[in-house]
């Protein structure tokens, strides 16, 4: 076994030598990206790095899709298949100040790759390089989709609108998320719902302000808002079948300016998550019904803005089985494959999966022994880079299995 994975406790013998030897390059790409993080639709430096590599390798590609997105086309030379498999990787970072003290720490103040997208891009680059070098081993076509703005407002939908799933038409799509909720040496994959729909709301409640000693002259927006927060929790408790899963979270509540002044306005915002697509359209109606009812009972008014961000991530059963079978060939640990790996987190990979059959899966990347187990979106998030070559191996085997 090539010793390019120091202090790794997982068996890497199932990763082919030609991919294991790519590991130092994968780490270099990932760390260069980590040092230069960029927010959604601003990923110009990231796109330049990807483009330079694709040009150097002679891989056909198109840039500037949905502002900063890139699509590369790799055509297999093995006869007998005309299928097209897409591989998607997101590129954007988050508005977080990094607290890690590492040589590759973010050089952009207030911006950080705190979710692993730098790793996703490095894995996709490594996959593109390997497939181009070994295009005689598979037939059909691979589309590498480098997508901006997953963290918001969402780059998948505008890339689809721009035609990334056409010319040639994509038959199926796969993607992965490095996942610090799973240890290194595991893969989380399941058919059906993997990640939740994301819906959001902002509401301003208008009361009537006044002196704290004379509440009878007022309509207390804070009291109204407090009852709205409590009442919203009854949606899941009393309107959702207990067999289903859903979450209503009020994450912000702002009101008041002084301890003896009854506030005339209160502002709250939150998010709703669910797996079952049948709930589409239900929560927005129920949220407004509750807010309207509570406000009416107190003589208050309100303004509500409710919107849907991403639909649930629904994996095709056949593609999930393909990924699972490949992962079982690559992963050799006591835990291995984790089928019950759902999360109420959201992902705009869901838009791709609405268009073509596909599978999105989690690649375990946490390693507490190296202090690499902070959660996603934490200012000290980092992951075990051993997962990079594992991701390339899984992608390559999926290509070989699907296209041959």
N, C-alpha and C positions, 0 to 999 in steps of 0.2 A: 504494500500500500504506500502511495506517495505521502510523505509527511508534510503536506502543506496545510494541514488542519491541526495546529498545536492544541493540546489539552482537550481534544474532543473525545467524548465518551461513547459516541455512536459508531457503529460499524459502517464504514464507507466503502467497503470492498465491492459493493454492487454498483457504485458509480464508476463508469468506464474511465480508463486512464486518461483519454484525451480530454475529458471534462474535468477530471481532478486536476490536471495540469493547468487548466484555465483559472483555477481558484485565485491565485495572486492577482491576475488581471481583473477578475470580478470584484475583488476587494478594492483594488485601485479605482475602478470606475465608481463603485459605490461611495467611496470616501471623497472623491472629487465632487460628486453630486451632493454629498452631505455638506460639504463646505460652502456650496453655492446654492442654497435652497431658494425656491421661488414660489410665490403664491399662484393660485389658479389663473390661467390665461396670461401669465407673465413669465412662463417658463422658457425664456429666450436662450439663456445660457445652457440650460438643460438640453433644449432642442439642438443647439449648435454642437454640443458634444456628441449627441446621437448621430446627427447628420455627418459630422466629420468621420465617425467610425464607419457608417454605412458607405460613404463615398470611398473611403480607403479600401474597403473590402469589395467594392464594385457591386453592391446590392442595389437593385432598383428601388427607388423610394420617392415619395411625394411629401413635401413639407407645407407648412402654413395651413393645415386643415383645422378648422375651428380655432383659428388664430395661431396656436403653437403646436398643434398635433402633427404627428408623422405616421405614415403608413409605409411599410417596406414589404416587398413581394419577393418571395424565394420560391422558385419553381424547381420541383424535384425532377430528376432525370430518369427515374425508374419507370418503365412503361406499365400501363395497365390501370391507372387511376386518374380521374379528372376531378376529384373532390377538392374542396378548398377548406382548410382549417385556419381559423383566426386565433391569434394569441394576443391578449390585451394586457398592457401594463400602464398604470397611472404614474404621473410624473411630478405632481405638485406637492408643496410643503404646507406648513401651518403657521399662523401668526403667533408663534410661541418663542420666548427667549430661552435658548438652550442653556442648561446648567451643567452639562457634562464637561469635564476637563479632560479632553482627549485631543490628540494631534489633529484630528479631522473635524474639530468643532466648527459649527456654523460661523461663517464670516459675515453673514448678513444679519444685522441687528434686528431682533424681534421676529425673525423667521427661522424655522427649524423643520427638518425632516423628522417629525415626531410620530410618524405612523408607518414608516418602512417603505415609502414609495421610491426612495433612492435605491433600495434593494430590489424592488420590483423592476425598475428600469435597468439595473445592472444584470439581473437574471435574463430579461428580454434581450438585451444586447448580446449576452453570452450565447443565448439560444440562437439568435440570428446568425452569429458568427459560425457556430458549430454546424447549423443546418446548411449554410452556404458552402462550407468546406466539405460537407458530406452529402451533397444534394443527389449523388448517385445512389444513396441508400433508401430513398423514398420517392414515391410518385406524387402526382397532384401538386397543389400549391399551398404555401403557408403565407398568411398575411400577419405581419407584426404590427399591432396597433399601439402606438405610444400616445396616450390620452392625457390631455390637460384637465385640471380643475375638478378632480373627483371630490375634493373636500368642500366644494361649492364654488360657484353655483351649479356645477355639473358640466363636464365636457363630453360625456358619452352621447347625449341626445344630439347636440350640434354636429358631432362627428358622423353620426348615423344619417342625419339630414344632408350632410355633405357627400354622402354616398360611399362611406368606407366599407360597407358590407356588399358593395356592388363592383362589377368589372374587375376581376371575376366575382360572381356571386358566392358568398360565404355559405357553406353547408352547416358548419358548427363552430363554436367558439369556446375557448377555455381561458381561465385566468386564475391567478393565485394571490393570496394575501399573506405575507409574513405575519405570524400571529404569536404575540407574546403571552397569550392566554393558554398556549400549548407549549410543552417543552420541546427542545430540539430533538429531532428524531421521531416526530409524529406528523401525521397528516389528518386534518379534519375534512371529511367529505361525506355528503349525504345527498340523496335525491330529494326533490321537493324544496320547501322553504329553508334557506340557509340563513338569510339576513332579512331584516324587517323593512316594511314600508316606513318612510319618514314623512310625517306631516307636521306642520308648524303653525303657530298662531301668535298674534300680538293683539292685545286688547287694552283699550283705555276706558276706564270707568269715570263718568262725570257725575259728581255729586254736587254738594253745596257747602262751601267752607264756612268756618266760623270759629268762635272762641271755644276752647275746650271745656269751659265752665258752663256753656249754654248749648248743649248738644241738641236741644229741642228746636233750635233755629237752623239746623244744618241737615244735610244728607251726607253722612260720613262715608266717603269713598273707601276708606281703609276697612271698615266693617263690611261693606259690600264686597270688596275684593277678597277678604278672608272667607266669606261664605261661598264665593264663587270657587275659590281654590278647593275648599272642602267638598263642594257639590260635584266638581269635575271628577273627583275620585270615585264617585258612584257609577260612572259610566262603565268602567271595567268591572266593578264589584256587582253591578246589578243589571247591566245591559248586554254584557258579553258572555257567551256560553263559557262556563268554566273549562271546557275541553280546549277552547281556543286560548291564545295568549295575546295580551295587549298591555300597553303601558301608557298612562297619561302622566306627564311630568310638567309641573309649573316650575320653571328654572329661574324666573326673574319676577320680582315684585318690588316696585318702587313707588313710594308715596310719602308725602309729608315733608315739612321743612322745619318744624319747631314743636317741642313737646306739648305746648298748650294751644296749638292751632289744629283744628280739624281740617284735614286735607280735602280740597275740592276735587282732586283727580288722583287716580291710582292707575299705574301701568303694570300689566303682567304679561308674560310671554312663556311659551312652553312648547313641548313636542309630544306627538302621539306616535307610537310604534305598534305595528301588528304584522303578523305573517300571512293571514288569510286574505287573499285578494278580494273576497266578497265584501270586505269591510269598506272598500273604496266608496266614498260618498257618505258613509254612515257617521263617522266621527265629526266631520265638519258641521253636519246638521245638529247633532246632539250637543256639541259644545255651544253652539249659538242658542239653542233652546234653553240650556241651563243658564247661560249668562243673561239672556233676555228675561227669563223668569225671575232670577234673583234681583236683577236691577229694577224690574217693574214692582216687585214687592217692597222695595225700599224707596221708590221714587227717584231712582237714578237713571242715567242714560249711559250708552256705551258705543264704542266704535270697535269693530272686530275685523282683523285681517287674518284670513286663514288660507294656507296654501299647501299644496303637496310638493315635496321635494323629490323623493325617489320612491318608486314602487318596490315591493319586496323582491329579493333575489331568489328566483325559483329555478332550481337545477333540473335539467332533463334527466330522467331516470337512466336512459342508455348512456349518456355522456358521463353521468356520475359513476356508473359502473366501470366505464373505461378508465377514468381517473383512479378509481379505487383499485382496479386490477394492476395498474401501473405502479401505484404507491406501494402495493404489497410486494412488488418485485424490487423496489428500491429501498424501502424502509426496513430496517432490521433492528428493532428495539422491543423491549417488553410491552410497551403500550401500542406502538405502531399506528394503526388506523383508528381514528376516533369518529364514529358515525353520529353521535349525539353532540354536535358542536354548534348548535344554533346560537345566534346572538341577536339582540334587539338593535345592534348597530346597523347602519344603512350603507348602501353602496350603489353608485350609478351604473355598475356592471349590469344591474337589473334591466336597464333599457336594451342592452345588447341581447340579453336572454329573452326578452319579449319578442325579438325579431327572428332569432335563429336558436335551435337547440344548443345547449351548452352546459358548462359546469364551472362554477367558481368554488375554489377550495382554499383551506387554510394550511399553511406550511409552518409547523411549530418552529419557533425561533428563540424561545426563552432559555436562558442558562443561568440559574441562580448562583451556581458556583463561580461564575465570572462577574457577578453583579449585573447581569443582563436580563433582568426580569421586570423592569418597570413597565407599567401599562401604557397602551397607546395614548397619545396626546399628552403624555407627562413630559415636563421639561428635562427629565433625565432618561427618556426613552432611548434605548439602544437594543441591538439584537446580536445574537451569535452569528457571525458571518459564515460559519460553516454551512448554514442553510442555503447560501447562494448557489453553490455547485449542485446541491440536492435539488433545488428548483430547476436548474437547467436540465438535469438528468430526467426529471419527471416530465418536463415539457417535451424534450426530445423523444422520449419513449411514447408519449401521447401522439406525437406527429407520426412516428413510425407505425404505430398500431392503427391509427385512424386512416392514414392515407395508403397503406400497403394492403 
